[in-house]
């Protein structure tokens, strides 16, 4: 069996000189090509969830888990439903206050 022919030019070594002349993709690709790429990841939520540590009876967690996928969402819905009308208004005000404090904090950091 004959030995395969290997052309060294097919896969040249990428040395420091190569990278010194390299350009970022955004400078080489057309705007149309760049626009064709889809954004990666999940879209940002208007009302992001807050991660907390909460101690709940094991029987409660087991009962929700037994309902299958989405049990945390169902638990969240049950908690919201238990708030009542007055508490929901307070929750809305708290969300607005929290959003304002997050936004003003980011503005302060950007302006600093």
Helices and strands as residue ranges (DSSP letters): G 8-11, H 16-21, H 25-28, H 31-36, H 58-65, H 71-81, H 84-111
